[in-house]
Amino acid sequence: MKKRGCLFLAAVWMGIFLTGPGWAQTRQITIALGSEPTTLDPQIREDGGERAVNDNIYDTVLTRTPEGDLIPSLAAQMPELVAPDTWEVTLRPGITFHNGEPMTADAVVYSIQRVIDPDFNSEQISFFSTIKAARATGDLTLHVITDGPDPILPSRLYWLKVVPPVHSKDPGFAENPVGTGPYRFVTWQRGQHIDLVRNDDYWGDAPQIMAVRYRFIEEPGTRLAGLMAGEFDLITNLLPEFTSHVPKSVNVLGLEHPIVILNADSGITKDPQVRQALNLAVNKMALANGLFEGYAQVAQGQLLSPSFFGYNDQVTAYPYDPDRAKKLIEAAGVKGQTIELIGTSGRWLKDRDLVEAVAGYWEQAGLKVNVRIFEFNEYLNRLFDRKTRADAIFVVSSNELLDADKSFSAYYKSGGVGASNTDATLASLIDAARSETDEQKRENLYHQAVKRAYDQAYFVWLLNIEDIYGLSQRLDWPGRVDARLLVQEMTCQ
Amino acid sequence: MGRFIYRRLIHGLIVILGVTVIVFVVTRMVGDPVQVMLPLESTPEQRAAFEKKLGLDRPIPIQFVEFMGNMARLDFGDSLWQKRPAMEIVFEKLPMTILLTAVGIGFACVLAIPLGIIAALRPGGVVDRVTVFGSLLGLSVPQFWLGLLFIVVFAVQFKILPTSGAGTPSHILLPALTMGLPTLARLVMLVRSSMIDELNRQYVKTSFAKGLPFVRVVGLHALRNAGLPIMTLVGWEVIRSLAGYSVVVETVFAWPGIGLTAIQAIEREDLILIQAIVFTAAVCVVVINIAMDFIYKLIDPRLKLT
């Protein structure tokens, strides 16, 4: 039966695709991704190509609006905290997986246990590290138990894709995915394309687009050419300089923040005056307009975008004030001294350009800058090195949970992999927020953390980069702040 | 002949063994895949667990013994990046590169031999000058630029060929042309100079004097004697392509071959896949070299195989 079902879907797909010039009327689109998924099991990897496809095949317990607000998806309502370490989730009734398996509390419990099982070795484990267990309390209700109060659990459930308990045990699951989402899997020609068709039994609003083909083109120039030739309807990671060449483009404030981590414990950056001077010296607006052609915004003195939980709108960017920067450098007695700035090249959009531009500004402020661009692995050695911390390390942080906890634990909190401070007060604020279940109190704790890190200038907060997509003339899509490519939100003529 | 095959196989095995040992050592000396594979924010505990899972926490000699044992069974383990057997990926991608190479170099051979011969018949003539100029141009143009130019002209402007990908005969035309043109340029120059040498030899002049037909003298005798360097170059082009030279064309045209996969594996520090690809490339080089020796013998039976 399953085989016949697959054959039917393949026949539908072939029929749709082979209809030639009439295909525009059948509302199919082709999306060019920068990388091919390595697996279509949605719980194994932490991989952009995989997410782009699986986000359309699978549903999550909670989801987000295009603006970033958490809302129920498979859950009928937002989870409720029934004990300090227990969240109750109630599911929507009547949902089935594409193969007919019912989507019940057992399926969600199974999905949670599967992803946190150490033997399963999921690369997504850091998203679920606080979850201890899950148990069904009814057909459509379950409890998620954490290893202490975990206010971030709703954000974690936004990441949890629910898999079918029976079919996911099939050894071929990773190549034949089955979810509850708005699109069904049809075929995967490795190296060439993945095809999905609309799930007409979808529990939510019916998508307008009938079918989607994913192509994998690593070279940005080739993706652009494909869009201009009419082969693709949507391309990802469009370079800012190409936006004027494409039929349409969409830009949305994204998840990536380039920053420079300053060593607050030793070297010339130990002095807060110097750290503030390094912030004041950089013309961030010029970087946004010059390097990114306006497709980036000045970061407002924090490692968060306005759509992130914990964003403090009372804190704004350090202004560009080169004269004050020079005076602070002189007052700190470090004029003419050398600062080491570490970066890498080709890992993030315009990473080397940003490092060199920052170095130029710092030199204008009266310092000598020793820029060291390392191959990525050596760069990571420097970033993770706890003993001989560099004065300044460039990094681009990305936070898919849209919650301050992930970024702050890694970069703000003393001992975090990217932190260069031993500020116990800041660490205690982040720790307190991590277990505070009162949303208002938790937000206040993050606001304090943002303000403290800003006053101490532990970083040079540079930009918040926008995601840019190239679109064909016939496709409409407003984009999303969480960078998900949800085909159900797209329409085509 | 049996002795020759035996000796060449032993030499080939030594080369393959040497290459794999070098790759094993280099992939373990340069970089740490654990750091690259896991997200930046991973904890030291998560890194340690991943390292243990990959067996990278064990002493290098133990890793090496296990590696050689597995290699003998063509089992390099699962790709860190794709989470499936590395050799499965190689066997999936290699035919695509062989196809691209065959079409690209085949196209070059089909055009280069007649063009080179025509140019050699009247050195300094108009055809010769145009051929030499065209060849120099073909050699001077960077391949990636040529590929992008073809895409802009044939796919974007005229919309007669696809920009990228694989699957239909039309998909292979632009990448094969891009791959074949530099080979064509090199080959034309070689055919031309080899044929000029041969055509000036006494036996050719004698053959003409005896009234042998032009096509027979040029096409059979002269071309056959000029064949060895031509075959050497064709073999070298095939080896280069299979050993990684196809990477530029495969990247520009998103052609799902072994070259593109090699670059992706290197970018992701997937040392298991890198080992499998380099091993396969080494095997290809050895096999083609042995095949070339046989072809030499076919072209010129006077050659002694040692």
Interface residues (C-beta under 8 A of the other chain):
Chain A: S35 T38 T39 I44 R45 E46 N121 E123 I125 S126 A174 Q189 R190 G191 Q192 H193 R215 F216 I217 E218 E219 G221 T222 A225 G226 M228 A229 G230 E231 E375 F376 N377 E378 L380 N381 L383 F384 V395 S397 K406 S409 A410 G416 V417 G418
Chain B: V30 G31 D32 Q35 V36 M37 L38 P39 L40 E41 S42 T43 P44 Q46 K53 W81 Q82 K83 E92 K93 M96 L148 I151 V152 A155 V156 K159 P162 T163 S164 G165 A166 G167 T251 V252 F253 A254 P256 L260 Q264 E269
